[in-house]
């Protein structure tokens, strides 16, 4: 079925899915019901979005912000980036090399 979708249908479907994930996350944060969101589901979403972002940046040769300015606090950013680095078995020196690549 996905192969028969037009680009605009796929984009609309992705937008709806992204909005649903964002709304669910915001509701869990606001209501304090974090235990209703599994760690596995968070990992699935982050993995898919991370792969999509990296591939889009590499294929378009255009870097764009993965989140809006001030969308995440410094703590939220540090927690997420630290765990992404650990998961990929990278260190801050590896990160510095990639950071220079983007400029």
C-alpha distances in whole Angstrom, upper triangle without the diagonal:
4,5,5,7,11,13,15,12,11,15,15,13,15,18,17,17,20,22,21,22,25,26,26,28,30,31,32,34,36,36,37,34,33,34,30,28,28,29,26,24,26,25,22,21,24,23,19,21,24,22,20,24,25,23,23,27,27,25,26,30,30,31,30,31,29,30,32,36,38,34,35,39,41,41,37,37,39,38,34,35,38,35,33,35,36,33,33,37,38,41,42,44,40,39,42,41,38,39,41,39,37,40
4,5,5,9,10,12,10,8,12,13,10,12,15,15,14,17,19,19,20,23,24,24,26,28,29,30,32,34,35,35,33,32,32,29,27,26,27,24,22,23,23,19,19,21,20,16,18,21,19,16,20,22,19,19,23,24,21,23,26,26,27,26,27,25,27,29,33,34,31,32,36,38,38,34,33,36,35,31,32,34,32,29,32,34,30,30,34,35,38,39,40,37,35,38,37,34,35,38,35,33,36
4,6,8,10,13,11,10,13,15,13,14,18,18,18,20,22,23,23,26,27,28,29,32,33,33,35,37,38,39,37,35,35,33,30,30,30,27,25,26,26,22,21,24,22,18,20,22,20,18,21,22,19,19,23,23,21,22,26,26,28,27,29,26,29,31,34,37,34,35,38,40,40,36,35,38,37,33,34,36,34,31,34,35,32,31,35,35,39,40,41,37,36,39,38,34,36,38,35,33,36
4,6,10,12,10,10,13,14,13,15,18,18,18,21,23,23,24,27,28,29,30,32,33,34,36,38,39,40,38,37,37,34,32,32,32,30,27,28,28,25,24,26,25,21,22,25,23,20,23,25,22,21,25,26,23,24,28,28,29,29,30,28,30,32,36,38,35,36,40,42,42,38,38,40,39,36,36,39,37,34,37,38,35,34,38,39,42,43,44,41,39,42,41,37,38,40,37,36,39
4,7,8,6,6,10,10,10,12,14,15,15,18,19,20,21,24,25,26,27,29,30,32,34,35,36,37,35,34,35,32,30,30,31,28,25,26,26,23,22,24,23,19,20,23,21,18,21,23,21,19,23,24,22,22,26,26,27,26,27,25,27,29,32,34,31,33,37,39,39,36,35,38,37,33,34,37,35,32,35,37,34,33,37,37,40,41,42,39,37,40,39,35,36,38,36,34,36
4,5,5,6,8,10,10,12,14,15,16,18,20,21,22,24,26,27,28,30,31,33,34,36,37,39,37,36,37,34,32,32,33,30,27,28,28,25,23,25,24,21,21,23,22,18,21,23,20,18,22,23,20,20,24,24,25,24,26,25,26,28,31,34,31,33,37,39,39,36,35,38,37,34,34,37,36,33,36,38,35,34,38,38,41,41,42,39,37,39,38,35,35,37,35,32,35
4,5,5,6,9,10,10,12,14,15,16,18,20,21,22,24,26,27,28,30,31,33,34,36,37,36,34,36,33,30,31,31,29,26,26,26,23,21,23,22,19,18,21,19,16,17,20,17,15,19,20,17,17,21,20,22,21,22,21,23,24,28,30,28,30,34,35,37,33,32,35,35,31,31,35,33,30,33,35,32,32,35,35,38,38,39,36,34,36,35,31,32,34,31,29,31
4,5,5,6,8,10,10,12,14,15,16,18,20,21,22,24,26,27,28,30,31,32,34,36,34,33,35,32,30,31,31,30,26,27,27,24,22,23,24,20,19,22,21,17,19,21,20,17,20,22,20,19,22,21,23,21,22,21,22,23,27,29,27,29,33,35,36,33,32,35,35,31,32,35,34,31,34,36,34,33,37,37,39,39,40,38,35,37,37,33,33,35,33,30,32
4,5,5,6,9,10,11,12,14,15,16,18,20,21,22,24,26,27,29,30,31,33,34,33,32,33,30,28,29,30,28,25,25,26,23,20,23,23,19,19,22,21,18,20,22,21,19,22,24,22,21,25,24,25,23,24,23,23,25,28,30,27,30,33,36,36,33,32,35,35,31,32,35,34,31,34,36,33,33,37,37,40,40,41,38,36,39,38,34,35,37,35,32,35
4,5,5,6,9,10,10,12,14,15,16,18,20,21,22,24,26,27,28,30,31,33,31,30,31,28,26,26,27,25,22,22,23,19,17,19,19,16,15,18,17,14,16,19,17,15,19,21,19,19,22,22,22,21,22,20,21,23,26,29,26,27,31,33,34,30,29,32,32,28,29,32,30,28,31,33,30,29,33,33,36,36,38,35,33,35,35,31,32,34,32,29,32
4,5,5,6,9,10,10,12,14,15,16,18,20,21,22,24,26,27,28,30,31,30,29,31,28,25,26,27,25,22,22,22,20,17,19,19,15,14,17,17,13,15,18,16,14,17,19,18,17,20,19,20,18,19,17,18,19,23,25,23,25,28,30,31,28,27,30,30,26,27,31,29,27,30,32,29,29,33,32,35,35,36,34,31,33,33,29,29,32,30,27,29
4,5,5,6,9,10,11,12,14,15,16,18,20,21,22,24,26,27,28,30,29,28,30,27,25,26,27,25,22,22,23,21,18,20,21,17,16,20,19,16,17,21,20,18,21,23,21,21,24,22,23,20,21,19,19,20,24,26,23,25,29,31,32,29,28,31,31,28,29,32,31,28,32,34,31,31,35,35,37,37,39,36,34,36,36,32,32,35,33,30,32
4,5,5,6,9,10,11,12,14,15,17,18,20,21,23,24,26,27,28,27,26,27,24,22,23,24,22,19,19,21,18,15,18,19,15,15,18,18,15,17,20,19,18,21,23,22,22,25,24,24,21,22,19,20,21,25,26,23,25,29,31,31,28,27,31,30,26,28,31,29,27,30,32,29,30,33,34,36,36,38,36,33,36,36,32,32,35,33,31,33
4,5,5,6,8,10,11,12,14,15,16,18,20,21,22,24,26,27,25,24,26,23,20,21,22,20,17,17,18,15,12,15,15,12,11,15,15,12,13,17,16,15,18,20,19,19,22,21,20,18,18,16,16,18,22,23,20,22,26,28,28,24,24,27,26,23,24,27,26,23,27,28,26,26,30,30,32,33,35,32,29,32,32,28,29,31,30,27,30
4,5,5,6,9,10,10,12,14,15,16,18,20,21,22,24,25,24,23,26,23,21,22,23,22,18,18,19,17,14,16,17,14,13,16,17,14,14,18,18,16,18,21,21,20,23,21,20,17,17,15,15,16,20,21,18,20,24,26,27,24,23,27,26,23,24,28,26,24,28,30,27,28,31,31,33,33,35,33,30,32,33,29,29,32,30,27,30
4,5,5,6,9,10,10,12,14,15,16,18,20,21,22,24,23,22,24,21,19,21,22,21,17,18,20,17,14,17,18,16,14,18,19,16,17,21,21,19,22,25,24,23,26,24,24,21,20,18,17,18,22,23,20,22,25,28,28,25,25,28,27,24,26,29,27,26,29,31,29,29,33,33,35,35,38,35,33,35,36,32,32,35,33,30,33
4,5,5,6,9,10,11,12,14,15,17,18,20,21,22,21,20,21,18,16,17,19,17,14,14,16,14,11,13,15,12,12,15,16,14,16,19,19,18,21,23,23,23,26,24,23,21,20,17,16,18,22,23,19,20,24,26,26,23,23,26,25,21,24,26,24,23,26,28,25,26,30,30,32,33,35,33,30,33,34,30,30,33,32,29,32
4,5,5,6,9,10,11,12,14,15,16,18,20,21,20,19,21,18,16,17,18,17,14,13,15,13,10,12,14,12,10,13,15,13,13,17,18,16,19,21,21,21,23,22,20,17,16,13,13,14,18,19,15,17,20,23,23,19,19,23,22,19,21,24,22,20,24,26,23,24,28,28,30,30,32,30,27,30,31,27,27,30,29,26,29
4,6,5,6,9,10,10,12,14,15,16,18,20,19,18,21,18,16,18,19,19,16,15,18,16,13,15,17,15,13,17,19,16,17,20,21,20,22,25,25,24,26,24,22,19,18,15,14,15,18,19,15,17,20,23,24,20,21,24,23,20,23,26,24,23,27,28,26,27,31,31,32,32,35,33,30,32,34,30,29,33,32,29,31
4,5,5,6,9,10,10,12,14,15,16,18,16,16,18,15,13,16,17,17,14,13,16,15,12,14,17,15,14,18,19,18,19,22,23,22,24,27,27,27,29,27,25,22,21,18,17,18,21,21,17,19,22,25,24,21,22,25,23,21,24,26,24,23,27,28,26,28,31,31,33,33,36,34,31,34,35,32,31,35,34,31,34
4,5,5,6,9,10,11,12,14,15,16,15,14,16,13,11,13,14,14,10,10,13,12,9,11,14,13,12,15,17,16,16,20,21,20,22,25,25,25,27,25,24,21,19,16,14,16,19,19,15,16,19,22,21,18,19,22,20,17,20,22,21,20,23,24,22,24,27,28,30,30,33,31,28,31,32,29,29,32,31,29,32
4,6,5,6,9,10,11,12,14,15,15,14,16,15,12,15,16,16,13,12,15,14,11,12,15,15,13,15,18,17,17,20,22,21,22,25,26,25,27,25,22,19,17,14,12,13,16,16,12,13,16,19,19,16,17,20,19,16,19,22,20,20,23,25,23,25,28,28,29,29,32,30,27,30,32,28,27,31,30,28,30
4,5,5,6,9,10,10,12,14,13,13,16,14,12,16,17,18,15,14,17,17,14,15,19,18,16,19,22,20,20,24,25,24,26,29,29,29,31,28,26,23,20,18,16,16,19,18,14,16,18,22,21,18,20,23,21,19,22,25,23,23,27,28,26,28,31,31,33,32,36,34,31,34,35,32,31,35,34,31,34
4,6,5,6,9,10,11,12,10,10,13,10,9,12,14,15,12,11,15,15,12,14,18,17,16,19,21,21,21,24,26,25,27,30,30,30,32,30,28,25,22,19,17,18,21,20,16,17,19,22,21,18,20,22,20,19,22,24,22,22,26,26,25,27,30,30,32,32,35,34,31,34,35,32,32,35,35,33,35
4,5,5,6,9,10,10,10,9,12,10,8,11,12,14,11,10,13,14,11,12,16,16,15,17,20,20,19,22,24,24,25,28,29,29,30,28,26,23,20,17,15,16,19,17,14,13,16,19,17,14,16,19,17,15,18,20,19,19,23,23,22,24,27,27,29,29,32,31,28,31,32,30,29,33,32,30,32
4,6,5,6,8,10,10,10,14,13,11,15,16,18,15,13,17,18,15,16,19,19,17,20,23,22,21,24,27,26,27,30,31,31,32,29,27,23,20,18,15,15,17,16,12,13,15,18,17,14,17,19,18,17,20,22,21,21,25,26,25,27,30,30,30,30,33,32,29,32,34,31,30,33,34,31,33
4,5,5,6,8,8,9,12,11,11,14,16,18,15,14,18,19,17,18,21,21,20,22,25,25,24,28,30,29,30,33,34,34,35,33,30,27,24,21,19,19,21,19,16,16,18,21,20,17,20,22,20,20,23,25,23,24,28,28,27,29,32,32,33,33,37,36,33,35,37,35,33,37,37,35,37
4,6,5,6,5,5,8,8,8,11,13,15,13,12,16,17,15,17,20,21,20,22,25,24,24,27,29,29,30,33,34,34,35,33,30,28,25,22,19,20,22,20,17,16,17,20,19,16,19,21,18,18,21,23,21,22,25,26,24,27,30,30,31,31,35,34,31,34,36,34,33,36,37,34,37
4,6,5,7,7,10,11,10,13,14,17,15,13,17,18,16,17,20,21,20,21,25,25,24,27,29,29,29,32,34,34,35,32,29,26,23,20,18,18,20,17,14,13,14,17,15,13,16,18,16,16,20,21,20,21,24,24,24,27,29,29,30,29,33,32,29,32,34,32,31,34,35,33,35
4,6,8,9,13,13,13,17,18,21,18,17,20,22,20,20,24,24,23,25,28,28,27,30,32,31,32,35,37,36,37,34,31,28,25,23,20,20,21,18,16,15,16,19,18,16,19,21,19,19,23,24,23,25,28,28,28,30,33,33,33,33,36,36,33,35,37,35,34,37,38,35,37
4,5,8,11,11,12,16,18,20,18,17,21,22,21,22,25,26,25,27,30,29,29,32,34,34,35,38,39,39,40,37,35,32,28,26,23,23,24,22,19,18,19,22,20,18,22,24,21,21,25,26,25,26,30,29,29,32,34,34,35,35,38,38,35,37,40,38,36,40,41,38,40
4,6,8,9,11,14,15,18,17,16,19,21,20,20,24,25,24,26,29,29,29,31,34,34,34,37,39,39,40,37,34,31,28,25,23,23,25,22,19,18,18,21,18,16,20,21,19,19,23,24,22,24,27,27,26,30,31,32,32,32,36,36,33,36,38,36,35,39,39,37,39
4,5,6,8,11,13,16,15,14,18,19,18,19,22,24,23,25,28,28,28,31,33,33,34,37,38,38,39,37,35,32,29,26,24,25,26,24,21,20,20,23,20,18,21,23,20,20,24,24,22,24,27,27,26,29,31,32,33,33,37,36,33,36,39,36,36,39,40,38,40
4,5,6,8,10,13,12,11,14,16,15,16,19,21,20,22,25,25,25,28,30,30,31,34,35,36,37,35,32,30,27,23,21,23,24,22,19,17,18,20,18,15,18,20,16,16,20,21,18,20,23,23,22,25,27,28,29,30,33,32,30,33,35,33,32,36,37,35,37
4,5,7,9,12,12,12,15,16,16,18,20,22,22,23,26,27,27,29,31,32,33,35,37,38,39,37,34,32,29,26,24,26,28,26,23,21,22,23,21,18,21,22,18,18,22,22,19,21,25,23,22,26,27,29,30,31,35,34,32,35,37,35,35,38,39,37,40
4,6,10,12,10,11,14,15,15,17,19,20,21,23,25,26,27,29,31,31,33,35,36,37,38,37,34,32,29,26,24,26,28,26,23,22,23,25,23,20,22,24,21,20,23,24,21,22,26,25,23,27,29,30,32,33,36,35,33,36,38,36,35,39,39,37,40
4,7,8,7,7,11,12,12,13,16,17,17,19,21,22,23,25,27,28,29,31,32,33,34,33,30,28,26,22,21,23,25,24,20,19,21,23,20,17,20,21,18,17,20,21,18,19,23,22,20,23,26,27,29,30,33,31,29,33,34,32,32,36,36,34,37
4,5,5,7,9,10,11,13,14,16,17,18,20,21,23,24,26,27,29,30,32,33,34,33,31,29,27,23,22,25,27,26,22,21,22,24,21,18,20,21,18,16,20,20,17,18,21,20,18,21,23,25,27,28,32,30,28,32,33,31,31,35,35,34,37
4,5,5,6,9,10,11,12,14,15,16,18,20,21,22,24,26,27,28,30,31,32,31,29,27,25,21,21,24,26,24,21,19,21,22,19,16,18,18,15,13,16,16,13,14,17,16,14,17,20,21,23,25,28,26,25,28,30,28,28,32,32,31,34
4,5,5,6,9,10,10,12,14,15,16,18,20,21,22,24,26,27,28,30,31,30,28,27,25,21,22,25,27,26,23,21,23,24,22,19,20,20,17,15,18,18,14,15,18,17,14,17,19,22,24,26,29,27,25,29,30,28,29,32,32,31,34
4,5,5,6,9,10,11,12,14,16,17,18,20,21,23,24,26,27,28,30,29,27,25,23,20,20,23,25,25,21,20,22,24,22,18,19,21,18,15,18,19,16,16,19,19,16,18,21,23,25,27,30,28,26,30,31,28,29,32,32,30,33
4,5,5,6,8,10,11,12,14,15,16,18,20,21,22,24,26,27,28,27,24,23,20,17,17,19,22,21,18,16,18,20,18,14,15,17,14,12,15,16,13,13,16,16,14,16,19,21,23,24,27,25,23,26,28,25,25,29,29,27,30
4,6,5,6,8,10,10,12,14,15,16,18,20,21,22,24,25,26,26,23,22,21,17,17,21,23,23,20,18,20,21,19,16,16,17,14,11,13,14,11,10,14,14,11,13,16,18,20,22,25,22,21,24,25,23,24,27,27,26,29
4,6,5,6,9,10,11,12,14,16,17,18,20,21,22,24,25,25,23,22,21,17,18,21,24,24,21,20,22,23,22,18,19,20,17,14,16,18,14,13,17,17,13,15,18,20,23,24,27,24,23,26,27,24,25,29,28,26,30
4,5,5,6,8,10,11,12,14,15,16,18,20,21,22,24,23,21,19,18,14,15,18,21,21,18,17,20,21,20,17,17,19,17,13,15,17,15,13,17,18,15,16,20,21,23,24,27,24,22,26,26,23,24,27,26,25,28
4,6,5,6,8,10,10,12,14,15,16,18,20,21,22,21,18,17,16,12,13,16,19,19,16,15,18,18,18,14,13,15,13,10,12,14,11,10,13,14,12,13,17,17,19,20,23,21,19,22,23,20,20,24,23,22,25
4,6,5,6,9,10,11,12,14,15,16,18,20,21,21,19,18,17,14,15,19,21,22,19,18,21,21,20,17,16,17,16,12,13,15,12,10,13,14,11,11,15,16,19,20,22,20,18,22,22,19,20,24,22,21,25
4,6,5,6,9,10,11,12,14,15,16,18,20,19,18,17,17,13,15,19,22,23,20,19,22,23,23,19,18,20,19,15,16,18,16,13,16,17,14,15,18,19,22,23,25,22,21,24,24,21,22,25,23,22,25
4,5,5,6,8,10,10,12,14,15,16,18,17,15,14,13,10,11,15,18,19,16,16,19,20,20,17,16,18,17,13,14,17,15,13,16,18,15,15,19,19,21,22,24,21,19,22,22,19,20,23,21,19,23
4,5,5,6,8,10,11,12,14,15,16,16,14,13,12,9,12,15,18,19,17,16,19,19,19,16,14,16,15,12,12,14,13,10,12,15,12,12,16,15,18,18,20,18,15,19,19,15,16,20,18,17,20
4,6,5,6,8,10,11,12,14,15,15,14,14,15,12,15,18,21,22,20,20,23,23,23,20,18,19,19,15,15,17,16,12,14,16,14,13,16,16,19,20,22,18,17,20,20,16,18,20,18,17,21
4,6,5,6,9,10,10,12,14,14,13,13,13,11,14,17,20,22,19,20,23,23,24,21,19,21,21,17,17,20,18,15,17,20,17,16,20,20,22,23,24,21,19,22,21,18,19,22,19,18,21
4,6,5,6,9,10,11,12,11,9,9,10,7,11,14,16,19,17,17,20,21,22,19,16,19,19,15,15,18,17,14,16,19,17,16,19,18,20,20,22,19,17,19,19,15,16,18,16,14,18
4,6,5,6,9,10,10,10,9,10,11,10,13,17,19,21,19,19,22,22,23,20,17,19,19,16,14,17,17,13,14,17,16,14,17,16,18,18,19,16,14,17,16,12,13,16,14,12,16
4,5,5,6,8,10,11,11,12,14,12,16,19,21,24,22,22,25,25,26,23,21,23,23,19,18,21,20,16,18,20,18,16,19,19,21,22,22,19,18,20,19,15,16,19,16,14,18
4,6,5,6,8,8,9,9,12,11,14,17,20,22,21,22,25,25,26,24,21,23,24,20,19,22,22,18,20,23,21,19,22,21,24,24,24,21,19,21,20,16,17,19,16,14,17
4,6,5,6,5,5,7,10,10,14,16,18,21,20,21,23,23,25,23,20,22,23,19,18,21,21,18,19,22,21,18,21,20,22,21,21,19,16,18,17,13,14,15,13,10,13
4,6,5,7,8,11,13,13,17,20,21,24,23,24,26,26,27,25,22,24,25,21,19,22,22,18,19,22,21,18,21,19,21,21,21,18,16,18,16,13,14,15,12,11,14
4,6,8,10,12,15,15,19,21,23,26,25,26,29,29,30,28,25,27,28,24,23,25,25,22,22,25,24,21,24,23,25,25,25,22,20,22,20,16,18,19,15,14,17
4,5,8,10,14,14,18,20,21,25,24,25,28,28,30,28,25,27,28,25,23,26,27,23,24,27,26,23,26,24,26,26,26,23,21,22,21,17,18,18,15,13,16
4,7,10,13,14,18,20,21,24,24,25,27,27,29,27,24,26,27,24,22,25,26,22,22,26,25,22,25,23,24,23,23,20,19,19,17,14,15,15,12,10,12
4,6,10,12,15,16,18,21,21,22,25,24,27,25,22,24,26,23,21,24,25,22,22,26,25,23,25,23,24,23,23,21,19,19,18,15,14,15,12,9,11
4,7,9,12,13,14,18,18,18,21,21,23,21,18,20,22,19,17,21,22,19,19,23,22,21,23,21,22,20,21,19,16,16,16,12,12,13,11,8,10
4,6,9,10,11,15,14,16,19,19,21,19,17,19,21,18,17,21,22,19,20,24,23,22,24,22,23,21,23,21,17,18,18,15,14,15,14,11,12
4,5,7,8,11,11,12,15,15,18,16,13,16,18,15,14,18,19,17,18,22,21,21,23,21,22,20,22,20,17,18,19,15,13,16,15,12,14
4,7,9,12,10,11,14,15,17,14,12,15,16,13,12,16,17,14,16,19,19,18,21,20,21,19,21,20,16,18,19,16,14,17,17,14,16
4,7,8,6,8,11,13,15,12,10,14,15,12,13,17,17,15,18,21,20,20,23,22,22,21,23,22,18,20,22,18,17,20,20,17,18
4,6,5,8,11,13,16,13,12,16,17,15,16,19,20,19,21,24,24,24,27,25,25,23,26,25,21,22,24,21,19,21,22,18,19
4,5,8,10,11,14,13,12,15,17,16,16,19,21,20,21,24,25,25,27,25,25,22,25,24,20,21,23,21,18,20,21,18,18
4,5,6,9,11,11,10,13,15,15,15,18,20,19,21,24,25,25,27,25,25,22,25,25,21,22,24,22,19,22,23,20,21
4,7,10,12,10,9,13,14,13,14,17,18,18,20,23,23,24,26,25,25,23,26,25,21,23,25,23,20,23,24,21,22
4,7,8,6,6,10,11,10,11,14,15,15,18,20,20,21,23,22,22,20,23,23,19,21,24,21,19,22,24,21,22
4,5,5,6,9,10,11,12,14,16,16,18,20,21,23,24,22,22,20,23,23,20,21,24,22,20,23,25,22,23
4,6,5,6,9,10,10,12,14,15,16,18,20,21,22,20,19,17,20,20,17,18,21,20,18,21,23,21,22
4,5,5,6,9,10,10,12,14,15,16,18,20,21,19,18,17,20,21,18,19,23,21,19,23,25,23,24
4,6,5,6,9,10,11,12,14,16,17,18,20,19,18,17,21,21,18,20,23,21,19,23,24,22,24
4,6,5,6,8,10,10,12,14,15,16,18,16,16,14,18,18,14,16,19,17,15,19,20,19,20
4,6,5,6,8,10,10,12,14,15,16,14,13,12,16,16,13,15,18,17,15,19,20,19,21
4,6,5,6,9,10,11,12,14,15,15,14,14,17,17,15,17,20,19,18,22,23,22,24
4,6,5,6,9,10,11,12,14,14,14,14,17,16,14,17,19,17,16,20,21,20,22
4,5,5,6,9,10,11,12,11,11,10,14,13,10,13,15,13,13,17,18,17,19
4,6,5,6,9,10,10,9,9,9,13,12,11,13,16,15,15,18,19,19,21
4,5,5,6,9,10,10,11,12,15,14,13,16,18,17,17,21,21,21,24
4,5,5,6,9,8,10,11,14,12,11,14,16,14,15,18,19,18,21
4,5,5,6,5,6,8,11,9,8,12,13,12,13,16,17,17,20
4,5,5,6,7,10,13,12,11,15,16,16,17,20,20,21,24
4,6,8,10,13,15,13,13,17,18,16,18,21,21,21,25
4,5,9,12,13,11,11,15,15,13,16,19,18,19,22
4,7,10,12,10,11,14,15,14,16,19,19,20,23
4,7,8,6,7,10,11,11,13,15,16,17,20
4,5,5,6,9,10,11,12,15,16,17,19
4,5,5,6,9,10,10,12,14,15,17
4,5,5,6,9,10,11,13,15,16
4,5,5,7,9,10,11,13,15
4,5,5,6,9,10,11,13
4,5,5,6,9,10,11
4,5,5,6,9,11
4,5,5,7,9
4,5,6,7
4,5,6
4,6
4
